[in-house]
Amino acid sequence: MAFLLQLNSLRSRLILLVMLAIAPIAVMTMVNGARERAHAVEVAEDNLQRLTNLAAANEAQSIAGARQILRDLASIPDLMGDQAECSRLLANIQRQNPDYVNFGLIQLNGDVTCSAVPSPKPVNLADRTHFRRAVHLKRFVAGGYIFGRVIQKHTVNLTYPVLDDDDQVRAVVFAALDLTQLDQFVADIKLPPGSLLLTADSEGRIISRKPNPEQWFGKPVSPEMRLAMAAEPGKPVLLAGPDGVQRLHRFARVGSNGLSDYTLTIGIPADEITANARHDQMLDLLALAATIGLALLAAWFVGDVLVLRRVKRLATTANSIASGTLEARSGIRYGNEEISELARALDAMAQSLQEKERQHLKAEKQLREADRRKDEFLAMLAHELRNPLAPISAGAQLLQSGHASEAAVQRTAGIIVRQVHHMTRLVDDLLDVSRVTRGLVTLTRVPLEVSRIVADAVEQADPLLKSRQHRFEVALPPAPLTVTGDHKRLVQVLVNVLNNAAKYTPAGGAIKLTARAEGSNVKLMVSDNGIGMSPELRSRVFELFAQADRNSDRSQGGLGLGLALVKSLVELHGGAVSVDSEGEHKGSTFTIILPGTHQQPAASAPGPVAAPTRKLRVLVVDDNIDAAQTLQLLLEAGGHHVTVAHTALRALELAQASSPQLCLLDIGLPDISGYELARRLRAAPQTAQATLVAVTGYGRREDRDQANAAGFNHYFVKPVDVDALLALIARLP
């Protein structure tokens, strides 16, 4: 190998040149192999999470069905009557629901007084955790794993309290769900070979498993698995199973809103995830090795002057490419000899790098465009927030002056309330977009009359339509139209489209809303004679932050979020939305298509009647002095006795002294958090039974869950909805 170091022979130089030419390809092969493996892992994690969520949803369906059966049982008036008749009733229900191995009624002392399956001797379940929790929480409780004393089967017991007219627990009904039947809800989940699916209760005992469920019922999961289940559900974890196989696990809670404490996980063997990527990389490496071997062989045997000249041309080309001239080519006519192959490989490499450079420049351009749109959005957001801040500031200065008349005070207060509501809607739009893009929106699907959706949407959009003096027309068919969906979200969709038409139609324009059946679908069309759209705007009108040009006569442009929300919410309902316009200044027509249904909407229940408010001892805790004092003034105006603290420790002192009945607590406090303050108030005898209400700027689902766990009874997001807060106080016992 000394000649390679001296570089004084043709062969050594050719070999070195070949190695230099092949080196970038080798690096790219290794990098691409690593990227393929990383991509395989990302795809596997996403697919695994979707599969885990699907399995958890299937099990939650079984638990939710049990909750409904128990809720119906608890409402039967004769359930607390004759024990023999009660047992016959439960036995009949058990025969109609073969997934359950027993139903029963537990008295407050723990005695089972009637049961679908007769017991040869008295049974007392006072020691069962699920029974005690149902009595304490006064709600449905899904218990952990139990091997039935009477039925001798692997079960989980699901309990529901029987309440009297004073909302006191009289007894508890329970259903014993056969775990072999719970497994049927995941039987259809197709898993890759060697995968593991299991569900554990809150104590880490297995209640569902695939494969071999019977061998694992009631056994505890490993400590590592227990820790992973207690962590954030969406985090992937690599764990070794009892068979020694390393698996990638994703986790999901079974049900929401307190349905159960169960956690489901699916694990896929780690080796299976990257097997194809490793195989492809091995083939690439073999191909690269073959290419290098052939090139070195050619360089070893060819060394005449003709080859030397062509090699110099190749070296020049390679140097040009290395210096950044990606359009450089060797210019050698391709033949069948090795040098031509090397020239072809070098030119192909240059072409590939040039294409990647074009893609890089394109991506850079797209990033600059995205950055520009981000800057525009921030400018629009600042503008939209400053607009309501101006009248709020002016109104506050007028009120502070003390010279305003009563009428001026009322008018100023109304202005401030309206502008705060406007700012709240802007923030809500931003949060809605965040929730939709992260897949956190949950729809409550029920049969709905389209006419009711239209009426509620028109009611919300009517002030803007009237303020712009538009001619508005609604055309509904004589026969009722019905869709299945979330009433609030569908009204939000229609309001956004109507507001968009009102904003971008000059004053005095014409807007028409039409609804009709089209096959099995329902079509909603909103047409206007406004400013219209260019083809370029139509292609991106449903993207985030997209909107028409903003100028002095288009001051209602908003943040460019409404139509993006419309598209996402309609697609979540299984529908589609489109826009049509003949061009600028020729109007626009938005078309929403939703799947129709033949189910009839349920009759709306009458709303609760507010009880008269009594005077309460109230503790307000907020480190924002202005916010605390404003809330104090509002409550004192209602006749309540209010004390204020700006730190958690001071709040604990005041609570011991005054024993407040209602505590309004901020979460972000300077000394300890509102969560810890709530736990300490719950532990203190003076405030153990007080109503705790969180008043905070945090509005995420995990924040609400953490507040519930800390002992809060209610949750309000700032700015507080005053009407809702006063209504809550009026309902307090």
C-alpha positions in Angstrom: 0.0 0.0 0.0 3.1 2.3 0.0 2.3 3.4 -3.6 -1.1 4.7 -2.4 0.6 7.0 0.1 3.3 8.2 -2.4 0.7 8.9 -5.2 3.4 8.6 -7.8 1.7 6.0 -10.1 -1.3 6.2 -12.4 -2.9 3.3 -10.7 -2.6 4.8 -7.2 -4.0 8.1 -8.4 -6.9 6.4 -10.2 -7.7 4.3 -7.1 -7.6 7.4 -4.9 -9.8 9.3 -7.4 -12.3 6.4 -7.4 -12.4 6.4 -3.6 -13.0 10.2 -3.5 -15.8 9.9 -6.1 -17.5 7.1 -4.2 -17.1 8.6 -0.7 -20.1 11.0 -1.0 -22.3 8.1 -2.2 -21.2 6.0 0.7 -22.0 8.9 3.2 -25.4 9.4 1.5 -26.1 5.7 1.7 -25.3 5.6 5.5 -27.3 8.8 6.1 -30.3 7.6 4.1 -30.2 4.2 5.9 -30.3 6.0 9.3 -33.1 8.2 8.1 -35.1 5.2 6.9 -34.7 3.5 10.2 -35.8 6.7 12.0 -38.7 7.1 9.7 -39.7 3.5 10.2 -39.7 4.1 14.0 -41.8 7.3 13.6 -44.4 5.5 11.4 -44.5 2.6 13.8 -45.1 4.9 16.8 -47.9 6.7 15.1 -49.6 3.5 13.9 -49.1 2.0 17.3 -50.8 4.9 19.1 -53.7 4.8 16.7 -54.1 1.1 17.3 -53.8 1.6 21.1 -56.4 4.3 21.0 -58.8 2.1 19.0 -58.4 -0.8 21.4 -58.9 1.5 24.4 -62.1 3.0 22.8 -63.4 -0.5 22.2 -62.9 -1.4 25.9 -64.4 1.9 26.9 -67.5 1.1 24.9 -68.0 -2.0 27.1 -67.5 0.0 30.4 -69.9 2.8 29.1 -72.5 0.2 28.4 -72.2 -1.2 31.9 -72.6 2.3 33.3 -75.8 2.8 31.4 -77.2 -0.5 32.6 -76.4 0.3 36.2 -77.8 3.8 35.8 -81.0 2.4 34.6 -81.1 -0.2 37.5 -80.4 2.5 40.1 -83.5 4.4 38.8 -85.9 1.4 39.3 -88.2 2.3 42.3 -88.8 -1.4 43.4 -85.1 -2.2 43.5 -85.0 -1.6 47.3 -88.2 -3.6 47.9 -88.7 -7.3 48.2 -85.3 -9.2 48.0 -86.7 -12.2 46.2 -88.4 -10.0 43.6 -85.2 -7.9 43.3 -83.1 -11.1 42.7 -85.5 -12.3 40.0 -85.3 -8.9 38.3 -81.5 -9.0 38.4 -81.4 -12.6 37.1 -83.6 -11.6 34.2 -81.3 -8.7 33.4 -78.3 -11.0 33.6 -79.8 -13.4 31.1 -80.4 -10.5 28.7 -76.8 -9.4 29.1 -74.6 -12.5 28.9 -71.4 -10.5 29.0 -72.0 -10.0 32.7 -71.8 -12.9 35.2 -73.7 -11.3 38.0 -75.7 -8.2 39.1 -76.4 -7.4 42.7 -77.4 -4.8 45.3 -75.1 -3.9 48.2 -76.4 -2.2 51.3 -74.5 0.5 53.0 -73.1 -2.0 55.6 -71.7 -4.1 52.7 -74.3 -6.9 52.7 -75.4 -8.2 49.3 -79.2 -8.4 49.8 -80.1 -9.5 46.3 -78.1 -11.0 43.4 -78.7 -12.4 39.9 -76.6 -15.4 41.0 -77.7 -16.9 44.3 -75.1 -17.4 47.0 -75.1 -20.3 49.4 -74.1 -18.1 52.3 -74.3 -14.3 53.1 -71.8 -12.1 51.2 -70.5 -8.9 52.6 -68.5 -6.6 50.2 -67.7 -3.8 52.7 -64.0 -4.4 52.1 -64.3 -3.9 48.4 -62.6 -0.6 47.2 -65.1 -0.1 44.4 -68.0 -0.3 46.8 -66.5 2.3 49.2 -65.6 4.6 46.3 -69.1 4.5 44.9 -70.6 5.4 48.3 -68.0 8.2 48.8 -68.0 9.7 45.3 -71.7 9.2 44.6 -71.0 8.2 41.0 -70.2 5.3 38.7 -66.9 3.5 39.6 -65.1 0.9 37.6 -63.3 -1.3 40.1 -60.1 -3.3 39.7 -59.6 -7.0 39.1 -61.5 -9.4 41.4 -61.9 -13.2 41.4 -65.6 -13.6 42.2 -66.3 -15.2 45.6 -69.7 -16.6 44.4 -69.3 -17.0 40.6 -65.6 -18.2 40.8 -64.6 -16.2 37.6 -62.2 -13.4 36.7 -64.1 -10.2 36.8 -64.1 -6.5 37.3 -66.9 -5.1 39.4 -68.7 -1.9 38.1 -70.7 0.0 40.7 -73.3 2.8 40.7 -74.9 4.4 43.8 -78.7 4.4 44.4 -79.6 7.9 45.6 -82.7 9.1 47.4 -84.4 12.4 46.8 -81.9 14.2 49.0 -79.0 12.9 46.9 -77.9 10.6 49.7 -76.6 7.1 48.9 -79.1 4.4 49.9 -77.4 1.4 48.4 -75.0 0.4 45.5 -75.8 -1.7 42.5 -73.0 -3.6 40.9 -72.3 -5.6 37.7 -69.6 -8.2 37.5 -68.1 -8.1 34.0 -66.6 -11.4 32.8 -63.0 -10.5 31.7 -63.2 -13.1 28.9 -66.0 -11.0 27.5 -64.0 -7.8 27.9 -61.3 -9.5 25.8 -63.8 -9.9 23.0 -63.7 -6.1 22.5 -60.0 -6.3 21.5 -60.3 -9.7 19.6 -60.7 -7.9 16.3 -57.6 -5.8 16.8 -55.0 -7.1 14.3 -51.6 -7.1 15.9 -48.2 -7.8 14.2 -46.6 -11.1 15.1 -45.0 -11.2 18.5 -47.0 -8.1 19.7 -48.6 -7.8 23.2 -51.8 -6.1 24.2 -52.9 -5.8 27.8 -55.1 -3.7 30.1 -54.4 -3.0 33.7 -56.5 -1.6 36.5 -55.4 1.2 38.8 -53.4 -1.2 41.0 -51.5 -2.6 38.0 -53.3 -6.0 37.8 -54.0 -7.4 34.3 -57.7 -7.5 33.3 -57.2 -8.0 29.6 -54.4 -9.5 27.6 -53.7 -10.7 24.1 -52.4 -13.4 23.6 -53.1 -16.0 26.4 -55.5 -13.9 28.5 -56.6 -16.7 30.9 -53.0 -17.3 32.1 -52.6 -13.6 33.1 -55.9 -12.4 34.6 -55.2 -10.7 37.9 -51.4 -10.9 37.7 -49.5 -7.7 38.4 -47.6 -6.0 35.6 -43.9 -5.5 35.9 -42.7 -2.4 38.0 -41.3 -0.9 34.8 -44.6 -1.3 33.0 -46.4 0.2 36.1 -44.2 3.3 35.9 -44.8 3.7 32.2 -48.6 3.4 32.6 -48.5 6.1 35.3 -46.6 8.5 33.0 -47.9 10.6 30.1 -50.1 8.3 28.0 -48.8 9.5 24.6 -45.1 8.8 25.3 -43.6 5.7 23.6 -41.6 3.4 26.0 -39.2 0.5 25.2 -39.8 -2.4 27.6 -38.7 -6.0 27.9 -41.7 -8.4 28.2 -41.8 -11.6 30.3 -40.5 -13.5 27.3 -37.4 -11.3 27.2 -38.5 -9.6 23.9 -37.9 -5.8 23.7 -41.1 -4.1 22.6 -42.1 -0.5 21.8 -45.2 0.3 23.9 -47.8 3.1 23.6 -50.4 3.7 26.2 -54.0 5.0 26.3 -56.5 5.5 29.1 -59.7 3.5 28.8 -62.5 6.1 28.6 -62.6 9.7 29.7 -64.4 11.9 32.2 -63.9 9.4 35.1 -65.2 6.4 33.2 -62.4 4.1 34.5 -58.9 4.0 35.9 -57.8 1.4 33.4 -54.8 1.8 31.2 -54.3 -0.1 27.9 -51.0 -0.7 26.2 -49.9 -2.3 23.0 -46.3 -3.4 22.4 -44.6 -4.3 19.1 -41.3 -6.1 18.9 -38.6 -3.5 18.4 -36.7 -5.7 15.9 -39.7 -6.0 13.7 -40.0 -2.2 13.3 -36.7 -1.6 11.6 -36.3 -5.0 9.9 -37.2 -3.8 6.4 -35.1 -0.7 6.8 -32.1 -2.8 7.9 -32.6 -5.2 5.0 -32.8 -2.3 2.5 -29.7 -0.7 4.0 -27.8 -4.0 3.8 -28.7 -4.2 0.1 -27.5 -0.6 -0.4 -24.3 -1.4 1.4 -23.7 -4.5 -0.8 -24.4 -2.5 -3.9 -22.0 0.2 -2.7 -19.4 -2.4 -2.0 -19.8 -3.9 -5.4 -19.5 -0.5 -7.1 -16.3 0.3 -5.1 -14.8 -3.1 -6.0 -15.4 -2.7 -9.7 -14.1 0.8 -9.7 -10.9 -0.2 -8.0 -10.5 -3.1 -10.3 -10.8 -0.8 -13.3 -8.3 1.6 -11.9 -5.8 -1.1 -11.2 -5.6 -2.4 -14.7 -6.0 0.7 -16.8 -3.1 3.2 -16.8 -2.4 4.4 -20.3 -2.4 8.0 -21.4 -5.9 7.9 -22.7 -7.2 6.9 -19.3 -5.0 9.5 -17.6 -6.6 12.3 -19.6 -10.1 11.1 -18.9 -9.3 10.6 -15.3 -8.0 14.2 -15.2 -11.3 15.3 -16.7 -13.2 13.3 -14.0 -11.0 14.8 -11.3 -11.7 18.3 -12.6 -15.4 17.6 -12.6 -15.3 16.1 -9.1 -13.4 19.2 -7.8 -16.1 21.5 -9.4 -18.8 19.6 -7.7 -17.0 19.7 -4.4 -16.6 23.5 -4.8 -20.4 23.8 -5.2 -20.7 23.9 -9.0 -23.4 21.2 -9.1 -24.2 21.7 -12.8 -20.7 20.5 -13.7 -20.6 17.3 -15.8 -17.6 15.2 -17.0 -18.4 15.6 -20.7 -17.1 12.0 -21.4 -19.0 10.0 -23.9 -20.4 7.0 -22.2 -19.2 3.6 -23.3 -18.9 0.1 -21.9 -15.5 0.5 -20.2 -15.0 1.2 -16.5 -14.0 4.9 -16.9 -17.3 5.6 -18.7 -19.1 3.9 -15.8 -17.3 6.1 -13.4 -18.1 9.2 -15.4 -21.7 8.1 -15.5 -21.8 7.6 -11.8 -20.1 11.0 -11.2 -22.6 12.8 -13.5 -25.5 11.0 -11.8 -24.2 12.0 -8.4 -23.9 15.6 -9.6 -27.4 15.5 -11.0 -28.7 14.0 -7.7 -27.0 16.7 -5.7 -28.2 19.4 -8.0 -31.8 18.1 -7.6 -31.4 18.1 -3.8 -30.1 21.6 -4.0 -33.2 22.7 -6.0 -35.3 21.0 -3.4 -33.4 22.7 -0.6 -33.9 26.1 -2.3 -37.6 25.4 -2.8 -37.9 24.4 0.9 -36.0 27.5 1.9 -38.4 29.6 -0.2 -41.4 27.9 1.5 -39.9 28.6 4.9 -39.4 32.2 4.0 -43.1 32.3 2.8 -44.2 30.6 6.0 -42.2 33.1 8.1 -43.7 36.0 6.2 -47.2 34.7 6.8 -46.3 34.2 10.4 -45.2 37.8 10.7 -48.4 39.0 9.0 -50.5 36.9 11.4 -48.7 38.3 14.4 -49.3 41.8 13.0 -53.0 41.0 12.4 -53.2 39.5 15.9 -51.7 42.6 17.5 -54.1 44.8 15.4 -57.1 42.7 16.4 -56.2 42.8 20.1 -55.4 46.5 20.1 -58.8 47.3 18.6 -60.8 46.2 21.7 -58.1 47.4 24.0 -58.6 51.0 22.9 -62.3 51.3 23.9 -61.6 49.3 27.1 -58.8 51.7 28.1 -60.9 54.8 27.3 -63.8 53.4 29.2 -61.7 52.5 32.2 -60.3 56.1 32.3 -63.8 57.5 32.0 -64.9 55.4 35.0 -61.8 56.3 36.9 -62.4 60.0 36.5 -65.6 59.8 38.6 -67.4 62.5 36.5 -69.4 60.2 34.3 -73.2 60.1 34.5 -75.1 57.0 35.3 -76.1 56.5 31.7 -72.5 57.0 30.6 -71.3 54.5 33.2 -73.9 51.9 31.9 -72.9 52.6 28.3 -69.2 52.3 29.1 -69.7 49.1 31.0 -71.5 47.6 28.1 -68.7 48.6 25.7 -66.1 47.0 28.0 -68.1 43.8 28.3 -68.6 43.6 24.5 -64.9 44.2 23.8 -63.8 41.6 26.4 -66.2 39.1 24.8 -64.6 40.0 21.4 -61.1 39.4 22.8 -62.3 36.1 24.4 -63.6 35.0 21.0 -60.2 35.7 19.4 -58.4 33.6 22.1 -61.0 30.9 21.8 -60.4 30.7 18.0 -56.7 30.3 18.6 -57.3 27.6 21.2 -59.8 25.8 18.9 -57.3 25.7 16.1 -54.7 24.3 18.5 -57.1 21.6 19.7 -58.2 20.7 16.2 -54.6 20.5 14.8 -53.6 18.3 17.8 -56.7 16.1 17.4 -58.1 17.0 20.9 -61.6 18.0 19.7 -64.3 15.5 20.9 -67.6 15.6 19.2 -70.9 14.8 20.9 -72.8 13.2 18.0 -76.6 13.2 18.2 -79.4 13.5 15.6 -80.0 17.2 14.9 -82.5 19.2 12.9 -80.8 21.3 10.3 -83.4 24.0 10.8 -82.4 24.3 14.5 -78.7 24.6 13.5 -79.5 27.3 11.0 -81.7 29.2 13.5 -79.0 29.3 16.2 -76.3 30.2 13.7 -78.4 33.0 12.2 -79.2 34.3 15.7 -75.4 34.6 16.4 -74.5 36.2 13.1 -77.5 38.5 13.0 -75.9 41.5 14.8 -73.0 41.6 12.2 -75.4 41.2 9.3 -77.6 44.0 10.6 -74.6 46.3 11.3 -73.5 45.9 7.7 -77.1 46.5 6.5 -77.1 43.3 4.4 -80.2 41.8 2.8 -80.2 38.3 4.3 -82.4 35.4 3.1 -82.8 31.9 4.4 -84.3 29.1 2.1 -85.2 25.9 3.9 -87.1 22.9 2.3 -90.6 22.1 3.7 -89.5 18.6 4.8 -87.2 18.6 7.8 -83.6 17.7 7.3 -81.6 15.7 9.9 -77.9 15.2 10.4 -75.9 13.5 13.1 -73.3 15.7 14.7 -72.3 18.1 17.5 -74.8 21.0 17.7 -72.3 23.5 19.1 -69.6 22.8 16.5 -72.0 22.7 13.5 -73.4 26.1 14.7 -69.8 27.3 15.0 -69.2 26.2 11.4 -72.2 28.0 10.0 -71.6 31.2 12.0 -68.0 31.4 10.7 -69.2 31.1 7.1 -72.0 33.6 7.6 -69.6 36.1 9.4 -67.1 35.6 6.6 -69.7 36.5 4.0 -70.8 39.5 6.0 -67.3 40.8 6.5 -66.3 40.5 2.8 -69.5 41.8 1.3 -69.8 45.6 1.0 -72.5 47.3 3.1 -76.0 46.7 1.8 -75.1 43.5 0.0 -77.1 40.4 -0.5 -76.4 37.1 1.4 -78.4 33.9 1.0 -78.4 30.7 3.1 -79.9 27.6 1.4 -80.3 24.1 2.8 -81.5 21.1 0.8 -81.2 17.4 0.6 -79.0 15.9 -2.1 -79.2 12.1 -2.1 -78.3 10.8 1.3 -76.5 14.1 2.2 -77.5 17.5 3.3 -76.1 20.5 1.4 -75.8 24.0 3.0 -74.9 26.9 0.7 -74.0 30.4 1.7 -73.8 32.8 -1.3 -73.0 36.5 -1.4 -72.4 39.2 -3.9 -69.3 40.4 -2.1 -65.7 41.0 -3.2 -65.2 37.4 -4.5 -62.0 35.5 -4.8 -59.1 35.1 -7.2 -58.1 31.6 -8.2 -55.0 31.9 -6.1 -57.0 32.8 -2.9 -59.6 30.0 -3.6 -56.8 27.4 -3.6 -55.6 28.4 -0.1 -58.7 30.0 1.5 -59.1 27.0 4.0 -55.5 27.2 5.1 -54.5 28.7 8.5 -54.0 32.5 8.4 -55.2 32.7 4.8 -57.5 35.7 4.0 -58.1 38.4 1.4 -56.0 41.5 1.3 -56.5 43.8 4.3 -56.9 47.5 3.6 -58.9 50.4 5.0 -62.2 49.2 3.7 -61.7 45.6 4.8 -61.1 46.1 8.5 -63.1 43.0 9.5 -60.5 40.5 8.2 -60.0 38.7 11.5 -57.1 36.3 12.0 -57.6 34.0 9.1 -58.6 31.1 11.4 -62.4 30.8 10.8 -62.4 29.0 7.5 -59.6 26.7 8.6 -61.7 25.7 11.6 -64.7 25.3 9.3 -62.8 22.8 7.1 -61.4 20.8 10.1 -64.8 20.6 11.9 -66.8 19.6 8.8 -64.3 16.9 8.0 -64.5 15.6 11.6 -68.2 15.2 10.9 -67.5 13.2 7.8 -68.4 16.0 5.4 -66.7 18.3 3.0 -66.6 22.1 2.3 -65.7 23.9 -0.9 -65.8 27.4 -2.3 -66.7 28.8 -5.7 -66.2 32.2 -7.1 -66.2 33.6 -10.7 -63.5 36.0 -9.7 -62.9 39.2 -7.8 -65.9 41.4 -7.2 -68.2 38.6 -8.4 -69.3 37.1 -5.1 -68.6 33.8 -3.5 -70.5 30.6 -2.7 -69.5 28.3 0.2 -70.9 24.8 0.1 -71.0 22.5 3.1 -72.0 18.8 2.6 -72.9 16.7 5.6 -74.0 13.1 5.8 -77.8 12.9 6.4 -79.5 10.6 8.8 -83.1 9.2 9.3 -82.8 9.2 13.1 -85.1 11.7 14.9 -83.6 14.3 17.2 -84.3 13.9 20.9 -86.6 16.4 22.5 -84.7 19.1 24.4 -85.0 18.9 28.2 -86.1 22.0 30.2 -83.3 23.9 31.8 -82.7 23.9 35.5 -84.4 26.6 37.6 -81.8 28.6 39.6 -82.3 28.6 43.3 -82.3 31.8 45.2 -78.8 32.9 46.2 -77.9 33.0 49.9 -75.1 35.1 51.4 -71.8 33.1 51.6 -68.4 33.5 53.2 -66.1 33.7 50.2 -62.3 33.5 50.0 -60.7 35.0 46.8 -57.0 34.0 46.2 -55.2 35.7 43.3 -51.7 37.2 43.1 -53.0 39.7 40.5 -54.3 42.5 42.9 -56.6 44.1 40.3 -58.2 40.8 39.4 -58.7 39.9 43.0 -60.2 43.3 43.9 -62.5 43.3 40.9 -63.9 39.8 41.8 -64.3 41.0 45.4 -66.3 44.0 44.3 -68.5 41.8 42.1 -69.3 39.3 45.0 -69.8 42.0 47.6 -72.3 43.6 45.3 -74.3 40.4 45.6 -74.2 40.6 49.4 -71.5 38.0 50.1 -68.8 38.4 52.7 -65.5 38.3 50.9 -61.9 38.1 52.1 -58.9 38.4 49.7 -55.4 36.8 49.8 -52.6 37.3 47.3 -50.5 34.3 48.4 -51.4 30.7 49.2 -50.0 30.8 52.7 -52.0 33.9 53.6 -55.0 32.2 52.2 -54.5 29.2 54.6 -54.4 31.6 57.5 -57.6 33.4 56.5 -59.3 30.1 55.8 -58.6 28.9 59.4 -60.0 32.2 60.8 -63.1 32.6 58.6 -64.1 29.0 57.5 -65.2 30.1 54.0 -68.0 28.2 52.3 -66.7 29.1 48.8 -63.1 29.5 47.7 -62.1 31.0 44.3 -58.5 30.1 43.7 -55.9 31.1 41.1 -53.5 28.3 40.0 -50.3 30.2 39.4 -49.5 31.6 42.8 -46.0 32.9 43.9 -45.4 30.6 46.9 -47.2 27.3 46.2 -49.5 26.3 43.3 -53.3 26.5 43.5 -53.3 22.7 43.2 -51.4 22.3 46.4 -53.5 25.0 48.1 -56.7 23.1 47.2 -55.3 19.9 48.7 -54.4 21.7 51.9 -57.8 23.3 52.1 -59.5 19.9 51.6 -57.3 18.5 54.5 -58.3 21.3 56.9 -61.5 20.8 58.9 -62.6 24.4 58.5 -62.7 24.0 54.6 -63.1 20.3 54.1 -66.6 20.7 52.8 -66.1 24.1 51.1 -66.8 24.5 47.4 -63.4 25.0 45.6 -63.5 26.8 42.2 -60.4 27.2 40.0 -60.1 30.7 38.3 -57.1 30.5 36.1 -55.7 31.4 32.7 -54.8 27.8 32.0 -57.4 26.1 29.8 -55.9 22.8 28.6 -57.5 19.5 29.3 -54.6 18.2 31.3 -54.9 21.4 33.5 -58.6 20.6 34.2 -57.7 16.9 35.0 -55.0 18.1 37.4 -57.5 20.4 39.1 -60.1 17.6 39.5 -57.4 15.4 41.1 -56.4 18.2 43.5 -60.0 18.5 44.8 -61.5 21.4 42.8 -65.3 21.2 42.3 -65.5 23.7 39.3 -63.1 25.2 36.8 -63.3 28.7 35.1 -60.9 30.1 32.5 -60.0 33.8 32.7 -61.6 36.1 31.7 -64.3 34.7 34.0 -67.8 34.4 32.5 -69.6 36.4 35.2 -73.1 35.1 34.4 -71.9 31.5 34.6 -70.1 32.2 37.9 -73.1 33.9 39.5 -75.3 31.0 38.2 -73.0 28.5 39.9 -73.1 30.4 43.2 -76.9 30.5 43.0 -76.9 26.7 42.6 -74.7 26.0 45.6 -76.5 24.2 48.5 
